[in-house]
Amino acid sequence: MVTASRAFVCVRPLTFEDPAESELLRSVFAGHRGQLENTVFAVLDPTGGEQILHGTRSPRRLFAEPADFAARLDRVAQRFQRLAAARRGTRALPLVADLTLAVNVAACDSLPLAVVVADEPSDREALAERLAELAWSEAFVGRLLWVAPSRARAEAFEDLDLAPGVTVLQPDPYGQTAKVLARAAADAEEKALAATIAAALAAHDPAPKTRRAHVREGKRRGLRWEAGTSRATEEAAGDGGQGRPADRGGA
């Protein structure tokens, strides 16, 4: 599956966190009452206007085995091979929208989070550009999440010293806090940046979790996930206020 997906632009939308993306996802697939679901899957053409594999809750509803899914992706990719070759360029660093959300998503996915910080926006963009090649390299692609908050947003995150440069974090299981796995200065050379990421991946040791135990412990701690959009909050409440938030895995 990982090999087959390399021919695609793979996007993880924000679902309940962003109004515009929520409406887009609802247009791709909606529940039986027209509500936004917390998982949506589709394969779109390069314009984003045509559904090649029609929207559903999960690829498991379309394919019995991962091998079947991978084979279909290969056939779809072949249709656009010439177009992809003509437009291939440098890929940007794949960033989560903001730091708080990134910590939560990293906790949900049990992945480390690389936080890119600089004093000036131009310096942050330059550092992100340098890191993009590493992020898409064979050694690191898909193995961690990335976020590039403003310096003020980084400083506002309690109990973390997010100095200029790259700091790789391991969030706690509920996305409430995080510990530093490794860090590199903003002026570090590419080899040092790669070594920092490699060291963080080696040190990353998330606690295993199952949905039932995770939800039970979250309730015991009094934790509850709140949607980033009012419509999503209403829909979650209509589902008993339990099912959708609990499915995310984070707080």
Summary of the structure (lengths in Angstrom):
residues: 251
radius of gyration: 19.1
end to end distance: 28.5
largest distance: 54.2
contacts: 701
relative contact order: 0.13
helix: 45%
strand: 14%
